Structures are given as C-alpha cells and as structure tokens.
Amino acid sequence: MTAAPERGLPLTAAQAGVWNLHSLDPSGTALNLAEYLEIHGEVRPGLLARALRRTADDAEALRTRIVDTPDGPRQFTVPLSAGDFPLRTADLRGEADPDAAALAWMERDLDRPFDLAAGPPFRHALLRVGEARWLWYQCVHHLVMDGFGYSLLARRTAEVYSALAAGRGPGPNPFGRLADLVADDLAYRSSEQYGIDRAHWIQALADRPAAPTAAGRYARPSRTSLRRGARVPDDVTARLRALAGELRATWAEVLIAAQALYVSRVTEDSDVVLGLPLMCRLGSVALRVPGMVRNILPLRLEVTPALTFATLTRQTVLGLRAARRHQRYPFHHLRRDLGLGDEGPPPVGPLFNVMPFDYGLSFAGAPAVPHNLSAGPTKDLTVHVYDRADGRGLRIDHDAHPALRTGDELGAHQEEFLALLTRIAHCDPHAPLSRLGTPDGDGSAHQNRDGNGDVNGDGNGDVNRGGNPGDIAAVTRIGPVDAGARRTPDAPALVHADLTLTYAELAERSHRLARRLAARGVGTGDLVALALPRSVPLILGVLAVLKAGGACLPLDPEYPAQRLARLLDDAGPVCVLTDSATAARLPDTAHPRLLLDATGLPDPPSADPPHAFAQRHRARVIHARAASAASGGPTGTVVPYPAVARPSR
Amino acid sequence: MTLTVQRIREDVADVLGEDPLDIPAADDLVDYGLDSVRLIDLVERWRREHGVDVSFVDLADRPAIDAWVPLLGVRQ
C-alpha cells in the first residue's frame, strides 16, 4: 500500500516533471491549462454548478493540496469546503462584443497563479455570451491534470448535468483512485521494465543528447501567451486521411511525418528528434483517473531528400511503435540520464501534440464545442493538432515561447507548415522528398527577427543567429543572407576578430564576387576550388560560389602540395578562388585563379535581380568534399544541397 | 451485418497494417502498434458498420481481442 492518508501521497513521476518545471517558472502561471466549451442552447447555471461540484467530488485530483515537505512534494486529498466553490458566473450580453470580452476575461484569469498548498488547483467560469450561447471555462493546474484527464472531467460534467436536468441521479463515480495511480507508478519505477526502458532511451539518444530547436535557442517555461490557430482546409484534411489509408498509417502519423520533414528543413538537419506528448493510458489503471499521466516521447527520424513521403511515413509508424514499448519512462528522468537536467537544452526538438478526442458532449441536449486556451508551456515551439470530429478540417495551434519569437514569425511557421501539408496532400508519396518542393520566395518572413538574443546566454557564436537555424525556407544558404540584407541590412551577419560584416555588406560582397565567378564561366553545377582562410573570406567565397550556381571544393592549404595538385587534377574545377597570401602556398597548376583580394579588376555591371542566383539551383548538388581514401589519395564526395549546412558549421 | 470474432481480428489487423494471422487473441495490442487514434478508428468503424455502442475507455481498459469479444456483444 502507499502512504497513510495523513502523510499524503508522493507525486507520480509525471507530476514530478511538472513540479520541476513549475519551480522554474517565476510567474507560477506557465502550467495553467485551460479550455472552454461553447455550449449552444439553454444552460441552467444552478444545475451546472451542481454538476461541477459533483465532478470535483468524484475526481480526487481536483481535491488535492500539494505541499513541499522535507521529503519532497506530497499531495493530500481533502474534501472540498462546503462554501466557496471556485465558479464565477457573468452575463456578458451587454458588452459590445461579448465573445471578445469573455476571451479577455479568460486570458486574465489564466494569468492568476494557483496556491497549490492551499488548493483547490482549479477554477471555473460560466460566461453568457448570447441568448442561447454560453462559455464554460475550466482552468486546472498541469500538476494534477493532463489533456486526457481534462476530457474525462468534461465528459463526466456533461453526464451529471444531463442526468440532473432529467431529474435522475448522476450515477456512481466512474473515476479511479489517485492512490492507485501513485501505486502503479511506484511499481513501475521499481520494475525491471523501468531499467529496460531507460537503457532503450539512453541508447537511442546518447550520441545526440540535445536536439536543435526551431528557434536555435530555448528558454525557461513561460505561460504560452503566443499562439496562432488555423484550420487545415476540409479538402486537404480529407486528402491527408486518404493518403494515410494508402500508406497504412493514421492521419496523425502522416502529420507527424510532415512535421519531421518540416523540422529537418527548418534546422537544416536530417537527424530529427521530435517530442511527442502521449497519453500513456491504454491498458492502464490511469485510463479512468483524471490526473497527470502523459509523458513526452522522443521520436528520432532520419529525413534525407532521397526518401519518399511514403518511406518517411513508414519510418514514423515503426519508430512510434518501438517508442510506445518504452513509453512510460519519464521524460525528465531521460533529461537527467542525458546530463541535461531541468534547465539544460531539451533532448527533443519542437513538440507535436495530437489530440484525437472528440468530446461530442451535450448538456441536456445542448451541444458543446471545445476550444483550447492553454495546453501548457513550450520551451521553443509546440504544435497541437485537434481532430474534433465535427466533420470539419483538423484544427492546428502553433504555440511559441514569447521570449523566443514574435507573433509574425509564429504565423509564418504555421503558414509554411500548412503549405507543406497541402503539397503533401497532393503529392506522389513515392516521389523523392526533394520533389515536395519548398515554398516560393525566399523565406524572408521566417527569419528570427529578434537578433542575437540567447536567452540562456552561452554568449558566443561568431555567426549571428539571426539568419540561420530559425529559417524555414533555408534549404539554401543564400536565402537567409539576402533576406537578412533586405530586412535588417545593418545587423551584424559575420563577426570575426575586429572585422564585422553587416547583412547588407555580406550580401553585396558575395553578389559581386558571384558575378566575377560567372564572368569566369562558372555556371550551374560547375566546380570551384576554394583555398581561403577559415574565416570571413571562406564564408564569402562559399556564398558567392553558391550564388553563381556552382559547387564548392574546399582545399586545405596545409595539405602537401603534391596532394593538392592531385586533388585539383582529379576534380578539375573551373577555377581556384583564393587570396594572394594563400595562393603562394598552392601547387603550381594550370587552373585559373581568382584572387579575392585582387584590386583594380572592374566589377561586372551590377544590374541586380536579387534572386536570379538563389533560385537557379535549388536542391541540386552543390558541394564536393575531398575526403582521404584508404589509399591515401583524395576522393571527392558529392553532398546534395540540404545536407551541406551542418557539417561545415 | 453481425460482428464476429474473425471480423474483429480482421479489422484490428487492418488498422495495425498487419496480417490477421499475426495478431494473437490474448496479446496486448499496444505491442502490435495499437494507439489511441487507431482505437478511435475501430470504435467508430464498429459503431458505423455494426451498430455496436462501445466506448473508447471500455476498449482501452484491456486492449486485447479476447477482452473485446464480450464487450462487443459477440457470442463465441
């Protein structure tokens, strides 16, 4: 048995994870969850109050007080006081815009912290916004509730209300006991399975403990005040469901595969680790307990352009299946195992939360439509997908950490993701992913606009983060620079020693150099050798070659001359881009040289269609890398476009 | 059309993308890839095609064909 009632119960592992987050949140409101149900029809406030009270009496989690003790936090289930039940009612019909007034009221309420030691950890409101339209708002602290638990509470409330309205009793308490949940959790943590699960996850992630985030940064939990909501159009939703059927996957898995593709493009990394919040209740005592159970599972996928959407989806299905076999291992234990702690970088990239539950609730015949207001904090970017089974398209909310993003950036992420879903819906799933295309334009809407803010402050970074990991359309290296040049021309793009180049300067210089290369005959797919110091000149050179449509062959001038000569002979570049100091160390070959620091050369006229270069060779092979073979001779490795960014960073 | 044990097995295998012969009646279907989205799919399918009124929570309690047969009102 678990502890005696007077000592209370320990927290479950899932609760302990929330407790850790909560203790990092100075506002105390980041873990406030809230939804409201829009009820169409007549609502009797007195009856709803009775139904809510009854549901709270049934659900122990709503009657817990959580107290920090010398032995760690403990939870005590107590009866609700007879008097003040936390329910506010208001008639907003007199307001100019009752719905807006209701939403503003709910937003303000969400910013009020709970006193968890005093309890109760929930609040309700019933707001009348029309003759036959009411909003029932419920805010609960994440420490005691998760999304599925929330749906159990809403269902029970509707059931009790409908019974009372019909003059019937509410029936027996359908919920399981909190003590059983705690006992089950303790049993798991001392089981052999716990050790097996731990080993599985450490092995899966040990070589990559921190995943790149979409923002390139992360921050402490904060209330998710930044959200963009949208509907996937009905026809796209229908097509995605049909595609899922063809691929023997679920619609959720198709969306997860789409998110993996999206994240790999944003981070320019084929190694994607998504974070998937899962309910973890099938076949468990937790199934009937409204409480905090859900776990976050890492899903690691390899997203290369040669894959097809069908194979990526298959990889997703099998990856999820394997992950579910180890789904109980607590996410914050994994963070600890990987040496990341509670404050370190997350081991997973953006979270992708699928909520398939159709409430389909009715309050004595009045149908209710759920709307989520707050689904918990995000360290970076979280996507929530709701299938409300209302015959309409999927609902998608993009949440972002308010310190890491602007609303415009968040909106751009959502638009790009929806555009990608539309392309997937109409794609040939057996064609390479590279054919799934990238958005038109240059991705200028998707740059990080907040400059160099590193919230957790490692404080270094020669290359301004403003142009890189947060980009969506950045399948080329050129887009971010040129977009940055247009939007923040004076922001520093490259900083090295005492030399600083702004975006405008970097774009302008690389453009000029690209035209010089073009004048030398460098065109699409042509190879240019680069022998330049590993600092600003090399970056400038690479950008210029890419803009000219060429491919780069980086040469290390430290190599023996004989070896460099062989490399150049094998590869046969159109020219060698170098500077006068480095050129002196290069072997004497017949390849034409273009000196970066040469003066007195007339520049080609700069009639400047800014994207004639950038658009030309998207997704072509642009990078040839010299690697030493076993024989000691160099071999060229052709690296396709999207794979280029990471290794040389 | 009445729901039979064989039909349950075929529908389960269909949502899991497996062969019906590979789904043992007594095993936990989570190990074979059952998740909440697939379970909701089954609940809706059986409601639509066979008029069976069974809830997600009922089936999720013990996700195995053996356990579902009585809940789905199938006589063996």
Interface residues (C-beta under 8 A of the other chain):
Chain A: R248 A249 T250 W251 A252 E253 M279 R281 L282 G283 L287 R288 V317 L320 R321 R324 R325 V354 P356 F357 D358
Chain B: V15 G17 D28 V30 D31 Y32 G33 L34 D35 S36 V37 R38 L39 I40 D41 F56 V57 A60 D61 R62 P63
